[in-house]
Amino acid sequence: MDKMNFGLIGVGVMGQNLALNIERNGFSVAVYDRALDKVNEFTKGKASGKRIIGATSIESFLQQLERPRRIVLLVNAGKPVDDVIDGLRPQLGKGDIIIDGGNSFFLDTERRAADLEKHGIFFVGSGVSGGEEGALKGPSLMPGGAKEAYDIISPVLTKIAAHVNGEPCCTYIGPRGAGHYVKMVHNGIEYAIMQLICETYDILKTGYGLPAPEIAKIFDKWNQTELNSYLFEITSKVLNKIDDVTHKPLVDFILDTAEQKGTGKWTSQNAFDLGTPIPTINAAVESRMLSSFKDQRVKASRILRGPDAHPAEKEESMINEVRDALHASIIASYSQGMALMQAASAEYKYDLKVDQIAAIWRGGCIIRAKILEEIRQAYRRNPSLQNMMTDDYFSGTLNKLQAPWRRTVQIASGAGIPVLAMSASLSYYDAYRRERLPANLLQGQRDFFGAHTYRRIDKEGIFHTKWEE
Ligand code: 6PG
């Protein structure tokens, strides 16, 4: 029997869909999972009649693959990835390629790549975004690792990825952990935009008293504008869903505690390491944490007072202002994410091409949106752009949106609606654009209690003052 072109370990829904996608694009696939029943069910079910065969052991799986072996892992991040690699390594040969398609932490990817390199085995850490549907129909792929290995697998990756205007949503990201780093930042931006959408929903619901189906219509309308994005599209579908049991909007019956698997938190932790402010992403992570304190919130709601309940007067123009505030906050979120990647590129020597990253996020992934074409153009115009907000197109947009942005944050805070992410976005904008910040006072305080010294605006040098007798 002919050897199979590709191997895939981890036959969950993502793994199954990716295998079907690879096969549909003309490559045969051998699949393996520790849970053999999953392999069986898949090969006899969705994969039957296709050039996908199941293996009952790692040994037979490896025997079925052509060389160099190209094996994609779709197992849970963390220890399961190390376990699978430990099982594979003794049986792999020089030039074989392992591709980790999970949401692995980028420093784990760096460690694994270095270990495997000693054995002549390539390790490609690839971000895969787009969820189950993306895996099947075309995800956005962010592969990082040895360029030599990428060149061998790129004919397959660029075929199975989503395409926008004929361009694949897949490009070589950079060495070692670069691919997983970029996927981590993708998820940080994903957290930020999801939280901003939720805060907007809260303003429309709590502030303007609109029911879920009305808000769905508003998101649908906004989705026809330059705000067009996958997350708006699904938000409207979630808001429109009617519960089978109560025959009312399902969203109103979902418990308000958000969960998370950790990629947003990693983005925040890493941004602190790199000294790069990403306040909207941080606010999004913290909003999920606050939401999880349901019991405490219920108790506090009886102790701490908010403003007297009075839904704000709803006018068409005010709803448009909420849209403007969301739009500006989304620009601020992308600006933070792009700036973080530039800082990481310098720190880790990833040589990231942020315009190309924006390009491969235009399709397939969760944050795919019309704005990404503008982002790509901005970094093409000026590859060393320090902050996206200062690009001509985006500064022009923000200068127009800043007034309604402020009014929306004021209305929310007046109505007692928490807008951690939206207000963090506005303060990021204001802090970044202010020539002078109150850090002069902070330096004075530091010098007062710790003789930490300060610099002056009117002469060179380091100064210390004896602040009191
Ligand atoms: C994607 C998603 C995907 C996953 C998130 C969910 O790009 O396809 O980001 O990777 O759905 O990791 O993350 P949380 O569970 O932390 O929300």
Residues whose N, C-alpha, C, O or C-beta is under 5 A from the ligand:
A	BS01	6PG	V128 S129 G130 G131 N187 E259 Q260 K261 G262 T263 I366
